């Protein structure tokens, strides 16, 4: 079975054999075709990605050469012959001949979200943890993305953060507050202006019986937002702070 990977370094694996095309530009062409499988990727789009606003006179010929080598690489796999087609305006990966990690991730994330809406948080947490486990690093790590791929990478990373938020919601719903505190501290350090992560950290600290730490965390994010953006905390953050100040700690169940 051939597998294609963009959630980390770009890779094509045919069983145990590495079929990843070599060269930075051919890698960009493959990444765009994978991320737009079933759609025509125009020569203009490929030119923008490879050279931005400074294409050489040989741009179209160079793209044809890259596509030729990609066809050979795909044809070497069991399912890939004939998958890459030439269209009037560009090229299309007509079907994905194998398993694509981005598709697996998005399907699993949607399934986890559905389970969460159905009030099955334990099952949702398991599915979402597996979805996040398909990532092997930053999207297209090692590729110097041009303007087109940069937009795709940003989209994938936003989906990753959303899946992480859903998994945290699921873990909170099953009482894993204490276990979440270290992870949430790391997330607010990595995403200091993400108020959602800050709110969940405050909530997790409170529900773990650490009321003073929760209030200290609120004070820290309030100062950060004022210093960096000149803003007051969001409604969500203020709501969580109010819960810390007024709610009865005894109603919370903390998983061991």
Backbone torsions as a table, in degrees:
resi	resn	phi	psi	omega
1	UNK	NA	130.7	178.0
2	UNK	-86.3	136.8	177.5
3	UNK	-125.6	144.0	-178.5
4	UNK	-120.4	135.9	-172.3
5	UNK	-130.3	126.0	171.3
6	UNK	-125.9	-9.5	179.9
7	UNK	-86.9	67.6	-170.3
8	UNK	136.8	-157.5	175.7
9	UNK	-61.0	141.3	176.5
10	UNK	-60.3	132.0	-179.2
11	UNK	-153.8	146.0	170.2
12	UNK	-125.6	121.7	-178.8
13	UNK	-120.3	127.6	175.6
14	UNK	-108.6	88.6	-170.0
15	UNK	65.3	-121.0	178.2
16	UNK	-92.4	1.7	-175.7
17	UNK	-97.8	131.4	177.2
18	UNK	-83.2	117.1	179.4
19	UNK	-110.7	17.7	-177.5
20	UNK	-64.2	122.9	178.0
21	UNK	-62.9	144.9	-179.0
22	UNK	-96.2	148.2	178.7
23	UNK	109.1	135.0	-174.8
24	UNK	-64.7	-39.1	-176.5
25	UNK	-75.0	-39.7	177.7
26	UNK	-65.7	-31.2	175.4
27	UNK	-65.2	-39.8	177.9
28	UNK	-64.9	-41.7	178.7
29	UNK	-61.1	-46.7	179.4
30	UNK	-61.8	-43.9	-178.7
31	UNK	-60.4	-43.4	179.2
32	UNK	-64.3	-42.6	179.8
33	UNK	-64.6	-38.9	177.9
34	UNK	-65.3	-46.1	-176.5
35	UNK	-71.4	-16.6	177.0
36	UNK	-121.0	34.2	-179.3
37	UNK	-55.2	133.8	-177.1
38	UNK	89.9	-11.1	178.3
39	UNK	-110.9	155.9	173.8
40	UNK	-80.3	126.0	172.7
41	UNK	-99.9	112.7	-173.0
42	UNK	-71.0	156.1	174.6
43	UNK	-59.2	-36.9	178.4
44	UNK	-60.8	-43.9	179.1
45	UNK	-64.4	-43.3	178.7
46	UNK	-62.5	-40.6	178.8
47	UNK	-63.4	-42.9	178.2
48	UNK	-60.4	-42.9	-179.0
49	UNK	-66.9	-43.1	-173.5
50	UNK	-76.9	-35.2	-174.3
51	UNK	-130.7	3.1	-178.1
52	UNK	55.5	-120.5	-176.3
53	UNK	-99.2	12.2	-176.0
54	UNK	-129.0	57.0	-179.8
55	UNK	-72.2	144.8	175.4
56	UNK	-76.6	168.3	177.6
57	UNK	-63.4	-26.3	-177.0
58	UNK	-91.1	15.9	-173.0
59	UNK	-56.4	-49.2	-176.3
60	UNK	-64.0	-42.3	178.4
61	UNK	-63.5	-41.3	179.7
62	UNK	-63.9	-41.3	177.9
63	UNK	-62.3	-42.5	177.7
64	UNK	-59.7	-39.3	178.8
65	UNK	-64.1	-43.9	178.2
66	UNK	-61.5	-42.2	-179.9
67	UNK	-64.9	-38.5	177.5
68	UNK	-58.7	-45.8	180.0
69	UNK	-68.2	-34.9	176.8
70	UNK	-65.1	-40.8	178.0
71	UNK	-59.6	-43.1	179.3
72	UNK	-62.8	-41.9	-179.5
73	UNK	-65.1	-42.7	179.6
74	UNK	-68.0	-39.2	-179.3
75	UNK	-65.3	-22.9	179.0
76	UNK	-72.8	-15.9	177.7
77	UNK	-89.6	163.5	-174.0
78	UNK	-64.5	-36.8	-172.6
79	UNK	-104.8	-4.9	-164.1
80	UNK	-90.5	-9.4	-177.3
81	UNK	-61.7	129.9	177.3
82	UNK	80.5	2.8	-177.1
83	UNK	-73.5	-33.5	-176.8
84	UNK	-95.7	116.0	-173.7
85	UNK	-115.7	146.2	174.2
86	UNK	-89.6	131.2	178.5
87	UNK	-116.3	167.3	-178.3
88	UNK	-55.4	-33.8	-176.4
89	UNK	-109.8	-2.7	-177.6
90	UNK	175.0	-136.4	-174.3
91	UNK	-138.3	151.0	-177.4
92	UNK	-139.8	129.9	169.6
93	UNK	-83.8	96.7	-167.2
94	UNK	-66.4	-31.0	172.9
95	UNK	-148.2	153.1	-180.0
96	UNK	-90.8	107.5	-173.8
97	UNK	-80.9	68.7	-179.6
98	UNK	145.6	-161.8	-177.3
99	UNK	-99.3	132.8	-177.7
100	UNK	-113.8	121.8	-172.9
101	UNK	-62.4	-33.8	179.8
102	UNK	-65.9	-39.5	176.7
103	UNK	-64.8	-43.5	178.7
104	UNK	-59.7	-44.4	-179.7
105	UNK	-61.3	-46.7	-176.6
106	UNK	-68.4	-38.1	177.4
107	UNK	-65.3	-43.3	-179.8
108	UNK	-66.1	-38.5	178.5
109	UNK	-62.8	-44.0	178.8
110	UNK	-64.0	-39.1	177.4
111	UNK	-63.4	-43.6	178.3
112	UNK	-62.4	-39.4	178.1
113	UNK	-63.3	-41.3	178.1
114	UNK	-62.0	-43.9	178.4
115	UNK	-62.1	-38.3	179.2
116	UNK	-65.2	-42.0	178.0
117	UNK	-64.7	-29.2	178.7
118	UNK	-84.2	7.7	179.1
119	UNK	61.4	46.2	173.1
120	UNK	-121.5	67.2	-171.3
121	UNK	-66.2	-34.4	-179.5
122	UNK	-64.2	-45.2	178.3
123	UNK	-66.3	-39.7	178.9
124	UNK	-61.3	-42.8	-179.5
125	UNK	-61.4	-40.7	179.2
126	UNK	-63.9	-46.3	-178.9
127	UNK	-65.3	-43.1	-177.9
128	UNK	-70.1	-34.1	176.4
129	UNK	-64.9	-39.7	177.0
130	UNK	-66.1	-39.0	178.0
131	UNK	-60.4	-46.9	179.6
132	UNK	-66.7	-25.0	178.3
133	UNK	-70.3	-11.8	176.7
134	UNK	-74.8	-15.6	178.7
135	UNK	-78.6	136.2	179.7
136	UNK	-117.3	18.1	-176.5
137	UNK	143.6	-165.8	177.2
138	UNK	-67.8	149.3	-179.7
139	UNK	-57.8	130.9	179.7
140	UNK	52.2	39.8	177.8
141	UNK	-56.7	136.4	179.2
142	UNK	92.7	-12.1	176.9
143	UNK	-99.1	131.6	176.4
144	UNK	-83.6	88.2	-172.1
145	UNK	-64.8	138.9	172.4
146	UNK	-85.8	-167.5	-174.0
147	UNK	-63.5	-34.2	-177.8
148	UNK	-75.4	-50.8	179.9
149	UNK	-64.7	-31.2	177.6
150	UNK	-58.3	-41.2	178.2
151	UNK	-64.7	-40.1	177.7
152	UNK	-66.0	-41.9	179.7
153	UNK	-62.2	-44.2	178.7
154	UNK	-61.1	-39.3	177.9
155	UNK	-63.1	-46.9	179.7
156	UNK	-62.0	-41.5	-179.4
157	UNK	-67.3	-34.1	175.0
158	UNK	-64.9	-40.8	177.1
159	UNK	-63.5	-36.4	178.0
160	UNK	-63.9	-45.0	178.3
161	UNK	-62.5	-40.3	179.7
162	UNK	-64.0	-42.8	177.6
163	UNK	-61.7	-38.5	178.0
164	UNK	-64.4	-42.2	177.4
165	UNK	-60.5	-44.3	179.3
166	UNK	-62.4	-41.2	179.3
167	UNK	-65.9	-37.6	176.8
168	UNK	-65.4	-41.5	176.0
169	UNK	-57.9	-44.6	-179.6
170	UNK	-63.8	-44.1	179.5
171	UNK	-65.3	-37.5	176.1
172	UNK	-62.7	-40.1	-177.2
173	UNK	-65.9	-24.4	178.8
174	UNK	-101.7	14.1	170.9
175	UNK	82.7	23.5	-178.3
176	UNK	-91.6	44.9	-174.2
177	UNK	-65.1	-46.9	-178.2
178	UNK	-61.7	-42.5	-178.3
179	UNK	-66.5	-26.6	-177.3
180	UNK	-80.0	-22.0	-173.7
181	UNK	-56.5	-52.2	-179.8
182	UNK	-60.0	-40.9	179.3
183	UNK	-63.1	-43.8	-178.9
184	UNK	-67.2	-33.9	175.1
185	UNK	-62.9	-40.8	177.2
186	UNK	-65.4	-37.4	-179.1
187	UNK	-69.5	-39.9	178.9
188	UNK	-70.4	-27.0	174.5
189	UNK	-70.5	-38.7	-179.5
190	UNK	-78.6	-28.5	-178.4
191	UNK	-128.9	70.4	-169.8
192	UNK	-64.2	-21.5	-178.8
193	UNK	-102.4	7.8	176.7
194	UNK	-84.8	101.1	-174.5
195	UNK	-68.6	-26.8	179.7
196	UNK	-63.4	-44.8	178.4
197	UNK	-63.0	-41.5	178.0
198	UNK	-61.0	-43.8	-179.0
199	UNK	-62.6	-40.3	180.0
200	UNK	-69.4	-34.2	175.9
201	UNK	-63.2	-46.3	179.0
202	UNK	-60.2	-44.7	179.8
203	UNK	-63.2	-44.2	-179.3
204	UNK	-63.8	-42.0	177.1
205	UNK	-61.6	-45.7	179.5
206	UNK	-59.9	-47.6	-177.1
207	UNK	-72.1	-12.6	174.5
208	UNK	-92.2	5.9	179.9
209	UNK	84.2	17.1	-177.1
210	UNK	-111.6	65.4	-173.4
211	UNK	-62.6	-43.5	-178.4
212	UNK	-65.9	-38.6	176.6
213	UNK	-64.8	-37.0	178.5
214	UNK	-63.1	-44.0	179.4
215	UNK	-67.5	-35.8	176.9
216	UNK	-64.7	-39.2	178.5
217	UNK	-65.2	-37.9	177.0
218	UNK	-64.7	-44.4	178.4
219	UNK	-60.1	-39.1	-179.0
220	UNK	-64.9	-44.0	-178.7
221	UNK	-72.5	-32.9	177.5
222	UNK	-63.2	-42.7	178.4
223	UNK	-66.6	-39.5	179.4
224	UNK	-61.5	-47.1	-178.7
225	UNK	-64.3	-38.9	178.3
226	UNK	-65.8	-42.5	-176.9
227	UNK	-70.5	-43.8	-173.0
228	UNK	-85.5	-35.9	-172.0
229	UNK	-124.5	-10.3	-175.5
230	UNK	66.9	31.8	-176.4
231	UNK	-118.3	154.6	170.7
232	UNK	-85.4	158.9	177.4
233	UNK	-58.6	154.4	-179.9
234	UNK	-67.5	168.3	176.6
235	UNK	-58.1	-40.8	-179.9
236	UNK	-61.2	-46.6	178.8
237	UNK	-63.1	-42.1	179.7
238	UNK	-66.2	-35.4	177.8
239	UNK	-64.3	-44.5	-179.9
240	UNK	-64.2	-41.1	177.3
241	UNK	-60.0	-41.9	180.0
242	UNK	-63.7	-37.8	177.6
243	UNK	-63.6	-40.2	178.2
244	UNK	-61.4	-40.3	-175.3
245	UNK	-74.2	-30.3	-168.6
246	UNK	-117.9	-20.4	-170.9
247	UNK	-81.3	161.4	179.8
248	UNK	-87.8	112.5	-178.0
249	UNK	-57.2	-27.4	-173.0
250	UNK	-69.4	-15.6	-178.5
251	UNK	-81.2	-8.6	-178.6
252	UNK	-87.6	142.1	174.6
253	UNK	-108.1	121.6	-177.7
254	UNK	-106.9	121.7	-179.9
255	UNK	-69.4	144.0	179.2
256	UNK	-85.2	NA	NA
